[in-house]
Every structure is written in structure tokens, then in C-alpha cells.
Amino acid sequence: MRPVRLPVIADDGDLLALAKPIDALVLPDNWYPRIPVLVEAIRYQAENGKPELQRLNIGSAGLHAIHSLDPDVSGVCVMTRSPERAEQLRNDTGSGLCTFRFHLLAEKAPDDEELECDLPLARHFTEPRMVVSSRTGKKARTIFRRIDRVGRYSLWEAETDFPRRHQIALHAFESGIHIVGDETYAGTSPLYLSQLKRNYRPGKRDEEDSPIHPAIAVHLVEWSHQDGTRITCEPAKTFLALLKQVKRYAPRF
């Protein structure tokens, strides 16, 4: 729990998109009772008359989210000022009129340049994870395209029209793509610089080695609508640092 400023990456007067950080939910989820929820935090600030929100013409009701993101995934978070437009865009999302493009870093993957996974997904009854279920699962489809390859690591794009909870991570795992930092499905840990750099020695300010990007290496880089609206979001600094260090040191292995 710490103060965080959320960059506004798009604003047309009603629709407003924010750059969501890791360690935050967009909407409440009983799997994560102790993680901050953006719609609730924004509403609280709006009700208390925060000047920054008043300047953005955000009323006491706050903002209305049209989609969710996993708490450890950063990227585009699309909201609206009006509940009517939010409902319309949610319906459009459910009708396949929106596209979500993620970037992800994998430490293990097949040689294929493009993969597709359409396994139906359901929430586990007792654990905070999704399962593949043809009986109770809801339809989900993800297309994976390789963007780059660096040593044993590879950068991928994942595209879907409706991202369900943990869909990118679970579909990637079922496709043989093991995302860096996916401890739930692939059993992979976040990368440390000491794992990449030979003869690693921490700097003067580093008391101990820490993860370069302390979360699953997935970022929602773009949201688009068939009406031509397209919103992009630069990855978090730690995600960019992870890509930089992998490109710098991974080829040596």
C-alpha cells in the first residue's frame, strides 16, 4: 500500500485509459482480498474531492471499468466516466468487437512462430487459479505470435478478444510457452540479474539481489475497438529493464 500516480494515456472526454501498475486490481475479486482495487480507490478519492480528479472531470461516482486485468499484469486499463458507455463497451467486448494485445517474455517455448489455444477456462472451486474444463469452462481463445528470440528466451505477442482471469498465463502454459515469473502454472520464478550476468556483484546501493521485474512478465500493450479506437501503453519500467537485461546477457548462455 503506497501512493501511486496513474498516467492517463487516453482521454476523449468520456472514455479514459490509465496505465495500470502491477500489484493492483481493476475490479474486486475475492481471490485477492488484500490487493488495492482501482475503481474503489478512484471513487474514494473522487468522493473526497481530490483536485486532480476534479480537473479531469471525474465525478463523485468515479470511473467505470470496461475490462479487468490480473493484479500482477500491467498495461492498458480502459474506463469511462459514464456507466452507459461502460455498459456499451462491455457488451462490445463480449461480442468480440475489441482486441487485447499483450507482450510476454518466455524462458521456454516451442519452435513454432505462431500458436493458437482455445481451451475453455473455469475458476477452481477452492484455489485462486483457473483450470481447463470442457464441462464448466467458458470459451476463451488466444493467438500467440513470436516477436523475437534472445538465447533461450523469447518475446511473444498474445492476442485475444476477451481476456479472462489468468487466460494468457494458462493458455501459454498449455501451448508450451513458459512465461518468466509464472509461478502458478509454469512454475517459473521472476528473473534476477544474478541469473543472467556472470560474476554478478551487487552495486553499492544493492543490499541484496532482487527480481528485475517482480511479477509475471506479461503486459497489456494495446487495446483496440473495431470503430478504430486504439490505445497503447508503454511497458512498466521494470518490464523494460527485464527485456534490456535479457537482450544484453542472455545470448552469452
N, C-alpha and C positions, 0 to 999 in steps of 0.2 A: 504494500500500500504506500504509494508515493505520488506527489503531484506530477501530472503528465500533461503536456500540451499536445493536442492532436492537430496536425497540419490539415487544413482544408484544401483538398486537391481538386474540387469542382463545386460550382455553385451557380445554378441557373435561376435563383430566386425562390425556388421551391425544393427541387432536388439538391441535396448537399452531400458530398462524399468526403469522408475522412480517411486518413492513413491510420489504420488500426495497428497498435503495437502488439507484441506478444504479451502473454500473461493477462489477457483481458477478454471477457466475453462480449458479444454484441447484445445478445438476448439471454435471459435467465435460463439455466439448465441445472436440474437437480443433481447431475453428475459432478458439478463444480460449485458447491455452495459457498466457497470461500474466495472465489475469484471475482474481482470487480466486474460489474455489468455496465457497459457504456450507456445504454438507453436510460438506465436508472440514475447513473452519475450525472448525465447531461440534464435530465429532468430535475434532479435535486438542485443543481446549480441555477437552472432557469427559474425555478420557483423562488429561489432566493435572490433573484435579480442580478445575477452576475453581469457586469458591464460588457464583457467580451461577447456574451451570448445576446445581449440586447442589441449590440452593434450589428450582429449577424441576423437580426430579426427572428430570433428563436424565442417563441412564446413560452408561457409557463408550462405548457404540455410537453416541452422538449422536442425531441425528434423521433420519427417513426422509422424503424429499420425495415428494409425490404428483404434482407437475407442475413444469414448468420455465418460465422466463421469459427473454426475450432479455436480455443483460447490460446494455443501455442502457435497459431498461424497468423502472420502479419499480412497487411495488404489493404486493398480497396474495401471500404465499408460504405455502402450506399444507403442514405437515409433521405427522408423528406420532411418538410415542415407540416404538411397536411396529411391526415390519416386517409383521405380519399385517394390521393395519388399513391400513397404507400400500398393501399389495398389493390389498386390497379396494377402496380408494378409487381406485387407478389403474385397476382394472377398471371401476369405475363411470364414470370419466372416459371411458374408451374406449367405453363403452356409451351415451354421451350423457346420463348422469344428472346431470352437473354443468354449470353455466353460468359463463362468464367474461365480465365486462363491463369494457371498457376505456373510458377517455376519451382523446381525442386532439384536438390543435389543428392545423387545416389552413390553409395560406395560399392554397390554390386548391382548388375543389370544384365539382361540378355544382350546378344549382339544385334537384335532387331533394331531398326531405326524408328519403327512405329508399331505400337501395340494398342489393342482395344480391350477393355474389360467391361462387361455389362452384368456382373453378378449382383443379384438383389441383396439389399442390406437391411438388417434388423438390429435393434438395440438388444444387448444382452440383458437377461432378466435381472441379474444381481450384480454385474460388474460394469464399470464405466468403459465399455468397449463395444464395438459393432461386431456382428457375425454375419456370415453368408448364409442366407436361408431362402430356399425356394418356396417354403410354406408360408412364412410370415413376413418375409423381406419385401421392401419397397424397391421399385425399379430404380436402377442407377446405371449410368454409362459414363466412362472416362476414356478419352483417347490420349495416349502418351506419345510424344514425339521427341526424339533425341535432338538436342541443340548442339552439344559439344561433348568432347571426351578428353579428359585430362588424366593420364595414368590409369589407375583403376577406378577413378571417379568419373561420373558423367552428369551433365546438366540436362534436365528434361523439361519439356512443357507438358502440362496436363490440362486438358480441356473438357469441360462438362457444361451442361445447361441447367443443372440443379445440384449443387454440392451438398450432399447430406453429411451428417456428422461423421467425421473420420473417413469419408469416402476416398479421398486422394491417397491417404496412407494405406488403407486396406486394399483398395484396388491395385495400388502399386505393388504391394507385397504379393498379392495373388498373381500378379503379372511377372514376378521375379525381380522387381525393382525394389531394392532395399534402401530406403531413404535414410540419410545421415540423421541421427537423433531420434529415429522412430523406435522408441523403447517398447511401445505397446504391441506392435505387430511384427516388425522385422527383428526386434531385439538389438537394435543398434544404438550406440551412445553418441552424444554430441562430440564433435572433434575438438581436440586440444592441440595447440601449436606444438607441444612436445611430441605428439604422434606424427607430425609431418616433418618437422625440422630436426635434422641430425645434430647431435651435440647441443641440444637445446639448453639454454641457460636463461632463467627469468631475468628481466630487467630490474633496475634498482627499485622501481616502484611496484614490482610484482612480488607480493608476499608468497603467492603460490600460483601454480598453473591453473587456469580456469578455461572453460569452454569458449571457443571463438564465437559461436552462436549458441546460446544456452536453451535451445528448443529444437523441435523437428525442423529440418531445413526445407520448409515449404513457404512460399509467399504468393499471395494473390496479386498478380502484376496487372491484370486488366479485367474490367467488367464492361460489357457492351450490350446494346439493345438493337433489335432489328430496325428500329426507327433511325438508326445512325448515331445514336449517342455512344460515346466511347470514352472511358475513364481509365487512366493508367496511374500506377503508383510505384515509385522507386522503392526497391527493397530496403529493409531496415539496415542501419549501418553495420550491425553485427553480421547480417546475412551477406552483405557486400564484402566484408572483411573475410568471411569464410571462403567465398569464391576466390578472392585475391590470394589468400594463403595457399589454397589448394592448387591454383594455377602456378604459383611460384615454386612450391616444393614437391607436389605430387609426382611430376614427371621423373624425379630422381629415384623413385622407388621401382 
